Amino acid sequence: MGLSLRAREIITATGDLFLPRTCLVCGRSLLRKERHLCIWCREDLPRTWQWTLPRNAMADRFNALIQRNLSEYEPYSRAAALFFYQGGYRQIPQAVKYRHNRQAGQDFGRELGRLLAGSPLFADVDAVLPVPLHPLRRWRRGYNQAEIIARAVAAEMGVPCLNRILRRRRRTRTQTRLHGAEKAANVQGAFSARPLPARHILLIDDVFTTGATLAACHSALRKVTRARISAATLAFVGSV
């Protein structure tokens, strides 16, 4: 049986005495009922609203990469992020990925999942797949941040999170220090996929930069399924 709301508040308040929680964006001390962001930074979260837009900047970039890898027509794929990767809000995915803040990944993943579940663009998603890490990198980090987000998204959408369908079959250089064509070349052919019974697959990652990693996952999946393949991330590097 889970803890009551009052019990959780007491635990949070006690923890704040010894290890004060701070806003991931501005660094202010958080009040008892605030989680990850202070009220001001929460209010200013730069939402993309892409889950309401059949065509948007992230989807256009994703589709442009997909079409380069295919010799035949591919239906326009949907894509959406929760917020823009800008200013102090860069700290949210960085905290999840590099500072072991799994709870932030879960909570923002749930927020993303609720929005996608309420969107007619994603209402028929029946499988959620996280972008996989190479086993060695996962072992060193201790977890896959995309999987943490994906599990939260899947729970809100009421569909399974399948973390064994996609596999990273070779270790690639980190994408952080690469640009444009270098990123695409780095992950080309890096993934393989197993068949799965699904009509609409949702790929999940933490940040959409060029889209090269998600496009490489799409390419691997397209070899084993004709399902619609969409993508979602916590953050999007770009503008409306």
TARAUR-V718795 format. One record per backbone hydrogen bond with DSSP energy under -0.5 kcal/mol. CO is the residue of the C=O (numbers start at 1). NH is the residue of the N-H. E is the energy in kcal/mol with one decimal. If there is no record, write none. Layout:
BEGIN
co,nh,e
CO,NH,E
CO,NH,E
END
This chain:
BEGIN
co,nh,e
4,8,-2.3
5,9,-2.1
6,10,-2.2
7,11,-2.3
8,12,-2.5
9,13,-2.7
10,14,-2.4
11,15,-2.5
12,16,-2.2
13,17,-0.9
14,17,-0.7
14,18,-0.9
15,18,-0.5
15,19,-3.2
21,30,-2.6
23,27,-1.3
28,23,-3.0
31,34,-1.5
35,37,-2.2
36,24,-3.1
38,42,-2.7
39,43,-1.8
40,44,-1.5
42,45,-1.1
45,47,-2.4
46,84,-2.5
49,52,-1.7
50,53,-1.4
52,54,-0.6
56,60,-2.8
57,61,-2.0
58,62,-2.4
59,63,-2.8
60,64,-2.0
61,65,-1.6
62,66,-2.0
63,67,-2.4
64,68,-1.0
65,69,-0.9
66,69,-1.1
67,70,-0.9
78,231,-2.0
80,233,-1.6
81,50,-0.5
82,48,-1.2
83,236,-1.6
84,86,-1.5
86,89,-1.6
87,90,-1.6
88,91,-1.8
89,92,-1.1
89,93,-0.6
90,94,-1.5
91,95,-2.3
92,96,-1.7
93,97,-2.6
94,98,-2.9
94,99,-0.8
95,99,-0.8
95,101,-2.3
100,102,-1.8
101,105,-1.4
102,106,-2.4
103,107,-2.7
104,108,-2.7
105,109,-1.6
106,110,-2.3
107,111,-1.9
108,112,-2.4
109,113,-2.6
110,114,-2.5
111,115,-1.7
112,116,-2.4
113,117,-2.6
114,118,-1.3
116,119,-1.4
119,122,-1.2
119,123,-0.7
122,125,-1.9
127,202,-2.7
128,162,-2.7
129,204,-2.4
134,138,-2.6
135,139,-2.3
136,140,-2.2
137,141,-2.4
138,142,-3.0
143,145,-0.6
144,147,-0.6
144,148,-1.7
145,149,-2.0
146,150,-2.6
147,151,-2.6
148,152,-1.4
149,153,-2.5
150,154,-2.9
151,155,-2.0
152,156,-1.8
153,157,-1.9
154,158,-1.1
154,159,-2.0
160,128,-2.4
160,162,-0.6
161,163,-0.8
165,194,-1.6
167,169,-0.9
167,192,-2.4
174,177,-0.6
175,178,-1.5
179,182,-2.5
179,183,-0.5
180,183,-0.8
180,184,-1.5
181,185,-2.5
182,186,-2.1
183,187,-1.5
184,188,-0.8
187,190,-2.3
190,169,-1.9
190,170,-0.9
192,167,-2.5
196,198,-1.3
199,228,-2.5
200,126,-2.3
200,127,-1.0
201,203,-0.6
201,230,-3.2
202,129,-2.8
203,232,-2.4
204,131,-2.5
205,234,-0.7
206,234,-0.9
206,235,-2.0
207,209,-0.7
208,237,-2.9
211,215,-2.5
212,216,-2.0
213,217,-1.9
214,218,-2.3
215,219,-2.2
216,220,-1.8
217,221,-2.3
218,222,-2.6
219,223,-0.7
220,223,-0.7
221,224,-2.0
221,225,-1.4
228,201,-3.2
230,203,-3.0
231,80,-1.6
232,205,-1.6
233,82,-1.3
234,83,-2.3
235,208,-2.4
236,85,-2.7
236,238,-1.0
END
